Amino acid sequence: MFLTFKAFWKKLYQKLLLFQGAWCKISNSLEDQGIDFHL
């Protein structure tokens, strides 16, 4: 049970990192267009 729980959190964390990376790219491209946009 503990191992599956740990694996679940690891997957969730990786998804969060991917989302954060995508968010950085989006906000950077918006800034290139002259829109200042920070979360």
C-alpha contacts under 8 A as a table, 3 or more apart, distances in Angstrom:
res1	aa1	res2	aa2	distance
1	M	4	T	5.38
1	M	5	F	6.22
2	F	5	F	5.04
2	F	6	K	6.10
3	L	6	K	5.01
3	L	7	A	6.11
4	T	7	A	4.98
4	T	8	F	6.05
5	F	8	F	5.03
5	F	9	W	6.39
6	K	9	W	5.24
6	K	10	K	6.21
7	A	10	K	4.98
7	A	11	K	6.23
8	F	11	K	5.25
8	F	12	L	6.19
9	W	12	L	4.89
9	W	13	Y	5.97
10	K	13	Y	5.09
10	K	14	Q	6.23
11	K	14	Q	5.12
11	K	15	K	6.24
12	L	15	K	5.12
12	L	16	L	6.20
13	Y	16	L	4.96
13	Y	17	L	6.25
14	Q	17	L	5.06
14	Q	18	L	6.23
15	K	18	L	5.04
15	K	19	F	6.12
16	L	19	F	5.04
16	L	20	Q	6.08
17	L	20	Q	4.98
17	L	21	G	6.11
18	L	21	G	5.10
18	L	22	A	6.19
19	F	22	A	5.08
19	F	23	W	6.03
20	Q	23	W	4.96
20	Q	24	C	6.19
21	G	24	C	5.13
21	G	25	K	6.43
22	A	25	K	5.15
22	A	26	I	6.25
23	W	26	I	5.06
23	W	27	S	6.11
24	C	27	S	5.23
24	C	28	N	5.97
25	K	28	N	5.11
25	K	29	S	6.16
26	I	29	S	5.26
26	I	30	L	6.26
27	S	30	L	5.01
27	S	31	E	6.17
27	S	37	F	6.09
27	S	38	H	6.92
28	N	31	E	5.03
28	N	32	D	6.29
29	S	32	D	5.00
29	S	33	Q	6.57
30	L	33	Q	5.12
30	L	34	G	6.61
30	L	35	I	5.33
30	L	36	D	7.13
30	L	37	F	7.11
31	E	34	G	4.96
31	E	35	I	4.70
31	E	36	D	5.26
31	E	37	F	6.73
32	D	35	I	7.19
